Amino acid sequence: MKFSVRSAVFPASALFLALAAAPGAQKAGLPVLLTSCGQSPGPVRIQVFLKKLQLDHVYNPQATAKDLAARKAAGAPFKSVIIVTGASLKGMGAAGVSINDEIARAKDLIAEAKKQGMAVIAAHIEGMARRAQGAEPGDNSDELSIDAVCPFATLLLIRKDGNEDGRFSAISKAHNIPMIEFEKNLELEQVLSGLFAK
């Protein structure tokens, strides 16, 4: 099984070493906060593997900057945050939030995470189905979610078929952000294992 970091391809066993050598790379530490920007089901898929790997994490789909500050004040700060991009109108409706609410929350969350020196991992794991190309006519909430998070991350974690148009490659290059691409969600287990290697 192979993954790519930027334009180079590495065996899974060398994933963490490759990431560490990438320009602008930042080691991801535990515990990790898992959340979303857009209330899509993507974070639940990542949580399956975090649980399987027994990686210390908290899943809060509506986590805020105050949650990060409270953990730090309590002496148990998060070391990383994973923000899964891609919007679900159904999910946002159930949560009683709009895409503008999600963007504002993500912006504040990222600012606090960076203030605390945390790794900010932007993940897009649902392919083109969770991109504007697969949305209802006139709905660009997926792309707004991506724009709110990905250019400000310290690492991009992207399923390859969601990058068919080079959207994430362009963000990676423009902002000098390391990017890990993987083929299938089943590969997330090895990706996360390598990323959070102790």
MIBA-686003 format. One line per 2 residues: number of its first residue (from 1); their letters; for each residue x, y, z of N, C-alpha, C. Coordinates in steps of 0.05 Angstrom, whole numbers, plus 5000, padded with zeros to 4 digits. Example, Ala and Ser with C-alpha at 12.3 -4.5 7.8 and 13.67 -1.06 7.14 Angstrom:
% MIBA-686003
1) as) 5264/4886/5156/5246/4910/5156/5264/4934/5156 ~ 5257/4955/5142/5273/4979/5143/5258/5001/5157 $
END
This chain:
% MIBA-686003
1) mk) 5017/4976/5000/5000/5000/5000/5017/5025/5000 ~ 5011/5044/4983/5027/5068/4981/5010/5093/4984 $
3) fs) 5022/5114/4994/5009/5140/4997/5027/5161/4985 ~ 5017/5184/4978/5035/5204/4968/5035/5228/4986 $
5) vr) 5058/5240/4990/5061/5265/5005/5071/5285/4984 ~ 5054/5304/4978/5059/5322/4955/5061/5305/4930 $
7) sa) 5083/5308/4915/5084/5294/4889/5100/5267/4892 ~ 5112/5262/4915/5127/5238/4918/5110/5216/4930 $
9) vf) 5117/5191/4924/5102/5168/4934/5120/5151/4953 ~ 5108/5143/4975/5124/5129/4995/5108/5105/5005 $
11) pa) 5122/5083/5013/5109/5060/5026/5097/5069/5052 ~ 5076/5056/5061/5063/5063/5086/5082/5064/5109 $
13) sa) 5101/5046/5110/5120/5044/5132/5138/5069/5134 ~ 5141/5084/5111/5157/5108/5111/5141/5133/5111 $
15) lf) 5115/5130/5116/5097/5153/5114/5105/5176/5133 ~ 5110/5169/5159/5116/5190/5178/5142/5203/5172 $
17) la) 5162/5188/5164/5188/5199/5157/5186/5218/5133 ~ 5170/5210/5114/5166/5227/5091/5152/5253/5098 $
19) la) 5132/5251/5116/5117/5275/5125/5136/5293/5140 ~ 5152/5282/5157/5170/5298/5173/5190/5313/5156 $
21) aa) 5197/5302/5133/5216/5315/5115/5203/5335/5097 ~ 5177/5335/5095/5163/5353/5077/5165/5382/5087 $
23) pg) 5166/5401/5068/5168/5430/5076/5144/5438/5093 ~ 5149/5451/5115/5128/5461/5132/5114/5440/5149 $
25) aq) 5124/5416/5149/5111/5394/5164/5112/5399/5194 ~ 5092/5390/5207/5090/5392/5236/5080/5366/5247 $
27) ka) 5094/5355/5267/5086/5329/5278/5059/5331/5291 ~ 5042/5311/5286/5016/5311/5299/5018/5295/5325 $
29) gl) 5008/5307/5346/5009/5295/5373/4982/5288/5383 ~ 4981/5273/5405/4957/5265/5418/4955/5278/5445 $
31) pv) 4930/5283/5455/4905/5276/5443/4897/5294/5420 ~ 4879/5284/5403/4870/5299/5379/4840/5304/5381 $
33) ll) 4833/5328/5373/4805/5336/5372/4795/5331/5343 ~ 4774/5317/5339/4763/5312/5313/4736/5327/5310 $
35) ts) 4734/5343/5289/4710/5358/5285/4705/5362/5255 ~ 4685/5378/5248/4678/5382/5220/4675/5411/5214 $
37) cg) 4675/5417/5189/4666/5444/5179/4645/5438/5158 ~ 4620/5437/5166/4599/5430/5147/4581/5408/5156 $
39) qs) 4587/5395/5179/4570/5374/5190/4565/5350/5171 ~ 4585/5343/5156/4583/5319/5139/4589/5294/5156 $
41) pg) 4583/5270/5145/4589/5246/5160/4619/5238/5160 ~ 4635/5253/5146/4664/5246/5144/4678/5241/5171 $
43) pv) 4674/5258/5191/4689/5254/5216/4682/5227/5229 ~ 4658/5217/5226/4651/5191/5238/4668/5169/5225 $
45) ri) 4674/5171/5200/4690/5151/5186/4719/5152/5197 ~ 4729/5175/5202/4756/5177/5214/4756/5166/5242 $
47) qv) 4735/5172/5257/4734/5163/5285/4735/5133/5287 ~ 4723/5119/5268/4724/5089/5268/4753/5080/5271 $
49) fl) 4771/5093/5256/4799/5084/5256/4814/5094/5280 ~ 4807/5118/5290/4820/5128/5315/4813/5109/5338 $
51) kk) 4788/5099/5338/4780/5080/5359/4795/5054/5356 ~ 4796/5044/5331/4809/5019/5326/4839/5019/5334 $
53) lq) 4852/5042/5329/4880/5045/5335/4885/5053/5365 ~ 4863/5057/5379/4864/5066/5407/4880/5092/5410 $
55) ld) 4875/5110/5392/4889/5136/5393/4871/5155/5409 ~ 4883/5169/5428/4869/5187/5446/4857/5210/5431 $
57) hv) 4830/5211/5431/4816/5231/5415/4790/5238/5428 ~ 4779/5261/5419/4752/5269/5426/4738/5277/5400 $
59) yn) 4715/5267/5395/4699/5275/5372/4677/5293/5381 ~ 4678/5318/5370/4658/5338/5376/4652/5353/5350 $
61) pq) 4630/5346/5337/4624/5358/5311/4620/5388/5311 ~ 4615/5399/5335/4611/5428/5337/4631/5441/5357 $
63) at) 4655/5430/5357/4676/5440/5375/4682/5469/5369 ~ 4689/5484/5390/4695/5513/5387/4722/5519/5399 $
65) ak) 4731/5543/5393/4756/5553/5405/4755/5552/5435 ~ 4732/5556/5447/4729/5555/5476/4735/5527/5487 $
67) dl) 4728/5507/5471/4734/5479/5480/4764/5474/5481 ~ 4779/5485/5462/4808/5483/5462/4820/5497/5486 $
69) aa) 4810/5522/5491/4820/5538/5513/4814/5525/5540 ~ 4790/5513/5542/4782/5499/5567/4800/5475/5573 $
71) rk) 4806/5460/5552/4824/5437/5556/4852/5446/5566 ~ 4861/5467/5554/4887/5477/5562/4887/5487/5590 $
73) aa) 4866/5501/5598/4863/5512/5625/4861/5489/5645 ~ 4850/5467/5637/4847/5444/5655/4873/5427/5656 $
75) ga) 4893/5435/5641/4919/5421/5642/4920/5396/5624 ~ 4901/5393/5606/4901/5370/5588/4896/5379/5559 $
77) pf) 4914/5396/5549/4909/5408/5522/4909/5387/5500 ~ 4894/5393/5479/4897/5377/5454/4923/5385/5441 $
79) ks) 4935/5365/5427/4960/5370/5413/4955/5374/5383 ~ 4932/5364/5373/4925/5366/5345/4895/5369/5342 $
81) vi) 4887/5379/5319/4859/5380/5312/4855/5370/5283 ~ 4836/5353/5278/4829/5345/5251/4802/5358/5245 $
83) iv) 4801/5374/5223/4776/5387/5215/4769/5375/5187 ~ 4747/5361/5187/4738/5348/5162/4721/5367/5146 $
85) tg) 4729/5373/5121/4715/5392/5105/4694/5377/5087 ~ 4676/5394/5076/4654/5383/5060/4628/5387/5076 $
87) as) 4608/5399/5063/4584/5406/5078/4560/5388/5071 ~ 4544/5383/5091/4519/5368/5088/4496/5386/5096 $
89) lk) 4479/5392/5077/4456/5409/5083/4438/5395/5104 ~ 4436/5369/5102/4420/5354/5121/4433/5355/5149 $
91) gm) 4459/5351/5149/4473/5352/5175/4472/5379/5188 ~ 4476/5400/5172/4474/5427/5183/4446/5434/5192 $
93) ga) 4426/5424/5177/4399/5429/5186/4393/5416/5212 ~ 4402/5391/5216/4398/5377/5241/4412/5391/5265 $
95) ag) 4435/5402/5259/4450/5416/5280/4440/5445/5284 ~ 4423/5455/5266/4413/5482/5269/4433/5503/5263 $
97) vs) 4451/5497/5244/4472/5517/5237/4472/5520/5206 ~ 4484/5543/5198/4487/5549/5169/4516/5545/5162 $
99) in) 4522/5546/5136/4550/5544/5127/4566/5568/5138 ~ 4553/5591/5140/4567/5614/5151/4574/5610/5180 $
101) de) 4556/5598/5195/4562/5591/5223/4586/5572/5225 ~ 4586/5552/5207/4608/5533/5207/4635/5546/5200 $
103) ia) 4634/5564/5181/4659/5577/5173/4670/5594/5195 ~ 4652/5609/5209/4661/5626/5231/4672/5609/5254 $
105) ra) 4659/5586/5260/4668/5568/5281/4696/5557/5274 ~ 4699/5548/5249/4725/5536/5240/4747/5557/5241 $
107) kd) 4741/5582/5233/4761/5603/5233/4771/5608/5262 ~ 4753/5610/5281/4761/5614/5309/4776/5590/5320 $
109) li) 4767/5566/5312/4780/5541/5322/4809/5540/5312 ~ 4813/5546/5287/4840/5545/5275/4858/5566/5288 $
111) ae) 4847/5590/5293/4863/5611/5306/4872/5603/5333 ~ 4854/5591/5349/4861/5582/5376/4881/5559/5375 $
113) ak) 4877/5540/5356/4895/5517/5354/4923/5527/5347 ~ 4925/5546/5329/4952/5556/5322/4964/5572/5344 $
115) kq) 4948/5586/5359/4957/5601/5383/4970/5582/5403 ~ 4958/5557/5405/4969/5538/5424/4991/5520/5411 $
117) gm) 4998/5525/5386/5019/5510/5373/5011/5482/5365 ~ 4985/5478/5360/4975/5452/5352/4977/5447/5322 $
119) av) 4980/5422/5314/4978/5415/5286/4949/5417/5278 ~ 4944/5429/5255/4916/5431/5244/4915/5415/5218 $
121) ia) 4900/5393/5220/4898/5374/5197/4871/5378/5183 ~ 4872/5387/5158/4848/5390/5143/4844/5364/5127 $
123) ah) 4821/5351/5131/4816/5325/5117/4792/5327/5099 ~ 4795/5315/5075/4772/5313/5057/4772/5284/5047 $
125) ie) 4753/5269/5058/4754/5239/5054/4730/5227/5040 ~ 4713/5244/5029/4689/5234/5016/4688/5238/4986 $
127) gm) 4712/5243/4974/4714/5245/4945/4697/5267/4933 ~ 4693/5264/4906/4678/5285/4892/4649/5286/4900 $
129) ar) 4639/5266/4913/4611/5267/4922/4607/5289/4943 ~ 4629/5296/4956/4627/5317/4977/4641/5342/4966 $
131) ra) 4638/5347/4941/4648/5371/4928/4625/5385/4914 ~ 4627/5410/4907/4605/5425/4894/4596/5412/4869 $
133) qg) 4614/5396/4855/4606/5383/4830/4584/5362/4835 ~ 4582/5353/4859/4562/5332/4865/4539/5343/4881 $
135) ae) 4538/5369/4885/4518/5382/4902/4494/5390/4885 ~ 4473/5399/4899/4450/5410/4886/4457/5435/4870 $
137) pg) 4444/5441/4848/4449/5466/4833/4449/5491/4851 ~ 4469/5507/4849/4471/5531/4865/4482/5528/4893 $
139) dn) 4487/5503/4901/4498/5499/4928/4528/5496/4927 ~ 4542/5516/4937/4571/5515/4937/4583/5513/4966 $
141) sd) 4566/5502/4984/4575/5500/5012/4599/5482/5016 ~ 4601/5461/4999/4625/5444/5001/4650/5460/4996 $
143) el) 4650/5476/4975/4674/5491/4968/4680/5513/4989 ~ 4659/5525/4999/4663/5545/5020/4676/5532/5045 $
145) si) 4668/5508/5051/4680/5494/5074/4710/5489/5069 ~ 4716/5480/5045/4744/5475/5038/4760/5501/5040 $
147) da) 4750/5523/5029/4764/5548/5030/4768/5559/5058 ~ 4750/5552/5076/4751/5562/5103/4773/5548/5119 $
149) vc) 4780/5523/5111/4798/5507/5128/4825/5501/5114 ~ 4824/5491/5090/4848/5479/5078/4872/5498/5075 $
151) pf) 4867/5523/5066/4890/5541/5063/4904/5548/5089 ~ 4891/5543/5112/4902/5551/5138/4912/5527/5154 $
153) at) 4912/5503/5142/4920/5479/5156/4950/5476/5156 ~ 4960/5459/5173/4989/5452/5172/4993/5426/5157 $
155) ll) 4971/5412/5151/4973/5387/5135/4946/5382/5122 ~ 4947/5373/5097/4923/5364/5083/4922/5334/5081 $
157) li) 4899/5322/5088/4895/5294/5086/4872/5289/5067 ~ 4878/5280/5043/4859/5281/5021/4856/5254/5007 $
159) rk) 4830/5245/5004/4825/5221/4987/4829/5229/4958 ~ 4844/5213/4944/4853/5221/4917/4831/5228/4898 $
161) dg) 4809/5213/4899/4788/5218/4879/4773/5244/4885 ~ 4778/5257/4907/4767/5283/4913/4784/5305/4902 $
163) ne) 4807/5298/4891/4827/5317/4881/4830/5314/4851 ~ 4809/5304/4838/4811/5299/4809/4817/5324/4793 $
165) dg) 4807/5347/4803/4811/5372/4789/4835/5387/4799 ~ 4851/5375/4817/4875/5388/4827/4869/5410/4847 $
167) rf) 4845/5411/4858/4837/5432/4877/4856/5433/4901 ~ 4860/5409/4913/4876/5408/4937/4906/5410/4931 $
169) sa) 4914/5400/4908/4942/5403/4900/4949/5433/4897 ~ 4931/5448/4886/4935/5477/4883/4938/5491/4910 $
171) is) 4920/5483/4929/4922/5495/4955/4948/5488/4969 ~ 4956/5463/4966/4981/5453/4978/5005/5469/4967 $
173) ka) 5005/5473/4941/5028/5487/4928/5027/5516/4935 ~ 5004/5529/4934/5002/5558/4939/5010/5566/4967 $
175) hn) 5003/5548/4986/5007/5555/5015/5029/5539/5028 ~ 5044/5523/5011/5066/5507/5022/5057/5489/5045 $
177) ip) 5035/5475/5040/5024/5457/5060/5029/5428/5051 ~ 5042/5411/5067/5045/5383/5060/5018/5370/5056 $
179) mi) 5016/5352/5037/4991/5338/5032/4995/5308/5029 ~ 4979/5293/5044/4979/5264/5042/4954/5256/5025 $
181) ef) 4958/5242/5004/4936/5231/4988/4934/5201/4993 ~ 4910/5191/4995/4906/5162/4997/4884/5153/4978 $
183) ek) 4883/5128/4972/4865/5118/4951/4837/5112/4962 ~ 4836/5097/4985/4810/5088/4995/4809/5093/5025 $
185) nl) 4785/5096/5036/4782/5102/5064/4793/5080/5082 ~ 4794/5056/5072/4805/5034/5088/4835/5039/5094 $
187) el) 4848/5055/5077/4876/5061/5082/4880/5081/5104 ~ 4859/5093/5113/4861/5113/5135/4874/5101/5160 $
189) eq) 4870/5076/5165/4882/5063/5188/4912/5067/5188 ~ 4924/5060/5165/4953/5063/5164/4962/5092/5162 $
191) vl) 4947/5108/5149/4953/5137/5148/4954/5149/5176 ~ 4933/5144/5192/4931/5155/5219/4952/5143/5237 $
193) sg) 4957/5117/5234/4978/5104/5250/5005/5117/5245 ~ 5011/5122/5220/5036/5135/5214/5037/5164/5222 $
195) lf) 5015/5178/5220/5014/5206/5226/5017/5211/5256 ~ 5005/5193/5272/5007/5196/5301/5026/5177/5314 $
197) ak) 5047/5169/5299/5067/5151/5309/5080/5163/5333 ~ 5084/5146/5354/5095/5156/5379/5126/5155/5378 $
END
